[in-house]
């Protein structure tokens, strides 16, 4: 069955960096775009970043653009999120998501995704 397992979350200082990973299994990873989303305590879901199936196209939320970089290794069935210049407002549970449909486009609506990982906690604090 489909599994998405995130890792790499940790406590970081403001201005610091973290690299998140999402290991995928149970589907043809290279055929699907993948996305990262986050949810902070008391706040709603926020799309953070997405990457097309072949890695040629990416999407970033305005709140993270220029600081976060999404990438993928199709040979390793893994999608990454490099987070630099971290801010306290980046504190959240980060999780990766798989779209319902294969293809190169990057869906940006929740209903277009059918599997979500359990998440990895990122806390930015001094």
C-alpha positions as CSV (number, residue, x, y, z in Angstrom):
1,X,0.0,0.0,0.0
2,X,1.0,3.6,-0.3
3,X,3.3,4.9,2.4
4,X,4.7,8.3,2.9
5,X,7.3,8.7,5.7
6,X,8.7,12.1,6.6
7,X,11.8,12.7,8.6
8,X,14.3,15.5,9.4
9,X,12.2,17.7,11.6
10,X,13.9,19.1,14.6
11,X,14.4,22.2,16.8
12,X,16.3,24.9,14.9
13,X,17.4,28.4,15.7
14,X,16.1,31.4,13.8
15,X,18.2,31.8,10.7
16,X,19.1,28.1,10.7
17,X,18.5,25.3,8.2
18,X,16.8,21.9,8.1
19,X,16.4,19.4,5.4
20,X,13.2,17.3,5.4
21,X,12.8,14.0,3.5
22,X,9.7,12.1,2.5
23,X,10.3,8.4,1.6
24,X,7.5,7.1,-0.6
25,X,6.5,3.5,-1.4
26,X,3.6,1.6,-2.9
27,X,3.2,3.5,-6.1
28,X,5.2,4.6,-9.2
29,X,6.8,7.6,-7.5
30,X,8.3,9.0,-10.7
31,X,4.8,9.3,-12.3
32,X,3.5,11.7,-9.7
33,X,4.0,15.3,-8.6
34,X,4.6,15.6,-4.9
35,X,3.9,18.4,-2.4
36,X,4.8,19.6,1.1
37,X,2.3,21.2,3.3
38,X,2.3,22.3,6.9
39,X,0.0,23.1,9.8
40,X,0.9,25.2,12.8
41,X,-0.9,24.9,16.1
42,X,-4.2,26.7,16.0
43,X,-3.8,27.5,12.3
44,X,-5.1,26.0,9.1
45,X,-3.4,23.9,6.5
46,X,-0.9,25.7,4.3
47,X,0.6,24.5,1.0
48,X,4.3,25.0,1.2
49,X,5.8,23.6,-2.0
50,X,5.3,21.2,-4.9
51,X,7.3,19.6,-7.6
52,X,6.4,18.0,-10.9
53,X,6.9,14.3,-11.5
54,X,10.1,14.9,-13.5
55,X,11.3,17.7,-11.2
56,X,11.2,20.3,-14.0
57,X,8.6,22.5,-12.4
58,X,8.2,23.7,-8.8
59,X,5.8,25.7,-6.7
60,X,6.4,27.7,-3.6
61,X,4.1,29.6,-1.3
62,X,4.9,33.3,-1.0
63,X,5.8,32.8,2.7
64,X,8.7,30.4,1.9
65,X,9.8,31.5,-1.6
66,X,13.5,32.2,-1.7
67,X,14.1,30.4,1.5
68,X,12.9,26.8,0.8
69,X,13.9,24.5,-2.0
70,X,12.0,21.4,-3.0
71,X,13.7,18.6,-4.9
72,X,13.3,14.9,-5.6
73,X,15.3,11.8,-6.3
74,X,13.2,9.5,-8.4
75,X,15.7,6.7,-8.1
76,X,15.3,6.8,-4.3
77,X,11.6,7.5,-4.3
78,X,12.2,10.5,-2.0
79,X,11.2,14.1,-2.1
80,X,13.1,16.7,-0.1
81,X,12.5,20.1,1.3
82,X,15.6,22.2,2.1
83,X,14.6,25.0,4.5
84,X,17.0,27.9,5.0
85,X,16.8,31.2,6.9
86,X,14.2,29.6,9.2
87,X,11.8,31.9,11.1
88,X,9.7,31.2,14.2
89,X,6.6,31.4,12.0
90,X,7.9,28.3,10.1
91,X,7.1,26.2,13.3
92,X,4.6,23.6,12.2
93,X,4.0,19.9,11.5
94,X,5.3,19.3,8.0
95,X,3.9,16.5,5.8
96,X,4.2,15.4,2.3
97,X,1.3,14.5,0.0
98,X,0.6,12.3,-3.1
99,X,-1.9,13.5,-5.7
100,X,-4.7,11.2,-6.8
101,X,-3.7,11.4,-10.4
102,X,-0.3,10.7,-12.0
103,X,1.0,13.5,-14.3
104,X,3.4,16.3,-14.3
105,X,1.1,19.0,-13.1
106,X,1.3,20.2,-9.4
107,X,-2.2,20.1,-7.8
108,X,-2.8,22.8,-5.2
109,X,-6.1,21.8,-3.7
110,X,-6.6,19.3,-0.9
111,X,-9.2,17.3,-2.7
112,X,-6.7,16.5,-5.4
113,X,-4.5,14.5,-3.0
114,X,-5.3,11.1,-1.6
115,X,-2.4,10.2,0.7
116,X,-0.6,12.1,3.4
117,X,2.3,11.2,5.6
118,X,2.2,11.4,9.4
119,X,4.3,14.5,9.4
120,X,7.6,15.7,11.0
121,X,7.7,18.5,13.5
122,X,9.8,21.6,12.8
123,X,10.2,24.0,15.7
124,X,12.1,27.3,15.2
125,X,13.0,29.0,18.4
126,X,16.0,30.5,20.2
